[in-house]
Amino acid sequence: MREKVSFTSAGVACAAWHYPGTNGGCVVMTGGFAVTKEPGTDRFAEQFAAAGFSVLAFDHRNFGESAGAPRQVAQVRDQLEDWRAAIAYAKTLPGVERVAIWAFSLPGGYIVQLASEDLGLSAAIAQSANVDGPTVTRHASRYQSPGSALRLIGRALLDVAGGWLGRPPRLVDLAGPTGTVALLNTPDAQLGSEILSPGNRYPDWQQSVAARSVLPAVFYRPAKYAPHARCPILYVVCQDDKSALAAPTLKAAATTSKAQVLQVPGNHYAPFTTAHEQVVETELSFLSRHLVVSRTPQAR
């Protein structure tokens, strides 16, 4: 059972699903950089809720059912602000005593930064996380043709200029084969549509992003916040990840004082496919350890 709710972030209404829980813990979740809440969280949120956790799964501003314009514009600073508002709202939900955060891909990097802030978090899960934009971008460029790379940069710069002039965004696909203009051309990124929305299960998910969103994401390096984490972080690392890379995440985990690492074989989306059961089991164990409030029975 879940219900539609909303909260406000910098004056913008953000839409969310709320799954009521029973154990006092709440997991705040969102999809990838431009992935809406349903394809990005449904499979995990349902299992967290079945285990007794409350869940708040939300859309960033400008995406999905959330308000905000221009549409499909993803700015790191704005999405982080949405996260802070979501965390504050989650603390007001009935029965919530402790809060954790969960995300994958680029927002998986947000998890590391947010865990370093004074937000009253009890736990955090960074799954298939991009924690080093420059390093990941250099690797991803191996799967781009020179022409498509130049066209992507050109479109991004034109879109930035268009944004200053109030023009509609120039969109690029989230993923595409080598030679096409897309946010990512990596092999596993090309599997994202079918894995997250098999059989077009979520037809309302617009699988594109404003080109002006590309450059801030490229230079985002949340790994620098890892040594300052205030709460335990579970890093779920896919050993063959071509879209977020395992090595930078393992390096960030090594600098996190309260880190737990789960390495699984497979690509960027292995936690949704071949490694799903193992990942969910580990995440539930981690959440139970850090979120569930033990209550000592009162003596009669």
N, C-alpha and C positions, 0 to 999 in steps of 0.2 A: 504494500500500500504506500502510495506517495501522493503528495499534494503540491500544487503550484503555489509558490510564494515569490515575493520580490523584496529587494532591499535597495537602498539608494547609495550610489557611489559618486561623489562630486556632482550631485544633482541629477545623475542619470539612473533610471530604474533598471536594475539587473534582475533578470528572470532566473528562477531556480526551481529545482525539485527538492522537496523536503521529505525524507523518509523518517518517520518517527522511530525512536529507539527505546530501549528498556534498560540499558546498563550504565547510563550516565555519560558515555563517550559519544562524541560527534566527529565525523570525518568530513572536512570541507574539500570539495573536489571540483576539477574542471577538466576539459579536454585539452588538446594540443593548442599550438599557437593560433590556429584558425579552425580548430575542430570544436564543434558545438557539444553541449553537455550530453546529449543522448548517445551518439556514436562513441564519444570519448569516455563516458563513465558508466553507462548502464550495466555492463556485465560485472564490473567490480562493485558498484554501489548496491546492486541487488544482493550480492553475497555478503557484503558488510552489514546490510540491514537485516538479512536473515540471521546473522550472528548476534543481533541485538543492538548494534550501533545505530545512532542517528546519522543521517547523511544529508549534507547540503551540497548539491551538485548544481553549479551555476554556469551561465553564459557570460563571457566578458562583454563589456559595452561594445556596441557596433556589430555584434554577432548574434546569430540565432534569434531567440525571443526577447533578448534584452534590447533596450532602447539605445539611442546614440547614433550620431551621424558625424561624418559620412560613413556609410556602411562598409564593412570588410576592412576597415583600417585598424591594424593591430600595432599599438605603440607599447613598448615594454613598460614605460613609466605608468601609463594609464592602466594596463592590466595588473600591475602590482598594486595600484591604488584600489582596484576592484577587489583584489584578494584581501587587502586589509579591511575593507568594508564588509566582505563576506565573513571573515573571521569574527569581527565585532558582532555581526548579526547572529551568527551561529551561537554565540554565548547567551543570547536572549531567548533561544528556543526552549520549549518546555522540557524539563528533565536533564538538560545538558549541564554537565559539571566540568568536563575536560574536553579539549578540542585538539584534533590532529589535522594535518593538511596532506593532500595527495595530488600528484600530477605527473604527467609524462612528457617527454620530448622537451621543447624549449621551456614550457611552464614547469617542467621538472627541475629546471635551473632556478626558477622563481622560488621553489621550495627551499633551496639552500639559502638564498638571500633572506627570505621571510623567517626562516628558523633562527637567523642571527639577530632578529629585531626583538624588541621588548613587546611581544604581542600576547604573552600568556599562553603559549602553545605547550602542549605536553608531548607531542611526537610529530614526526614528519616523514613522509615517504616520497623519495625522488626516484621515479621509475623511468628507465631508458632516458635519462636526463641529459640534456645538452648544457654542460656547465662551462664550456669554453668556446664561444662563438667563433673567434678567429681561427682556432685550430680545426674545428669542425668544418668551417667554410673552406679552408685550404684542402682538406681531404675531399670534401664533396665536389670541389672543382675538377677533380679527376674524372668525374662522370659527366662533365659539361663539355660541349664542343666550344672552341674559342668564339665562334660566332654567336652562339646562344648566350654565353657569358657576357659578351659585350652588349647584346640586346637587353639582357636583364638589367645590367647596370644603367644603360641608357634609359630604359623605361622607368627605373627607380628614380633617377635624377629628374626626369621630366615630370614624374608624379609628385615629387617633392615640390617642384616649382609650381605645378598645377594646384597643389594644396594651398600654397601661399596666395594663389589667385582665386581660391574658392571653387576650383573646377572639380568635377566628379573624379573619383579615383580611377587610375588605370590598373586593371586587375591582371594578376598572373595566376596560373594554376598552382595548386599546392605541390603537385608532383607531375612529372612527365618524363618520357624517354629521352636519352641523350640526343641533343640537337634541337630540343624544344625549349621554349622560354618558360621556366617554372621555378618555384621556390627551391625545389630539390629535384635532382635527376638521379639520385642514388637508387640502387636496385631495390632496397627494402622500402623506400619512400613510395615507389611505384606500386607497391602492394597495399598501401594504406587504405585506399578506397574500398577494395573488396573485403579486407579484413575488418575494418571498422563499420562498414555498412554493407554486409553481404547481401547480394540480391537487391541492392538499393533499398535496404530496410528503412533508411532515413532519407527519403527523397528531398526533404527541406534543407538538408545540409549543403550549403553552397561551398564547393571545394575550390575556393580561390581566395586571394588576399590582395589588398592594395599594394602595388609595387613600392610605394613610399614606406611600407613597413619593413622592407628587406634590410636596409642599411643599419637601423638601430639593433636589429636582431643579430646581424653579423658581428657587431662589436661588443655584444653583451657577454661579460665574463663573470658569472656568479660564483665560480670556484673560489674567488678571492674572499668570499664571505664564509667559507667552510670552517676555517679555524675559530670563528666567532659564534658558532651555533650554540644556542641556549638550551636546546632540547635534543633528545636522541633523534638521529636520522637513519632511516633504513634506505640504503642505496640498492636498487635492483638494477643489475648490470647485465646487458646482453652481450655475450662474448663476440658475436659476429655482427654487431651493430655498425652499419655503414652510415647511418644518419646522425647519430649522436656520439658515437665512439666510446669504447669501454675505457681506454687508457686515461683520458682526462678525468673521468668520474672516479676511477680507482685512486687516482692521485688526490682528488679532493677528499675522498673518504679517509685517506690516510692522514689528513690534517684535521679531521673532525674528531673531537674528543669522545663523543658518545655516538660513534658510528657502528652500524651493523651492515654488512655487505652480503647480498645474495647474488651470486653469479650463475647465470643460466645459459645453456647453449642456444644459439639461434640469433635471428636478426632483431631489428628495432621493435618489431611487433610480436616477438616470441611470448611476452606475458599475456597476450590476447589469444595465442594459439597453442603451440606445442608445450610451452612451459606454464600454461595458465593455472593448472591445479597446484603446482608447486609454489608459484608466486602468490596465489591467493592464500594458501595455507600459511606461508611465512608471514605475509602481511597481516593476517588475522591474529597470528600468535604475537607479533610485534605490537599491534594495536591493543590487544587484550592486556599485555604486560604493562603498557604505559597509560592506557585510558580508563580501564575498568576500575572503578572505585570499590575497594574491598570494604565490606561493612561487617564489623564484629557484632554478632548477636548480643543483644543486651541481656544481662542476667535478670532472672525473674526473682 
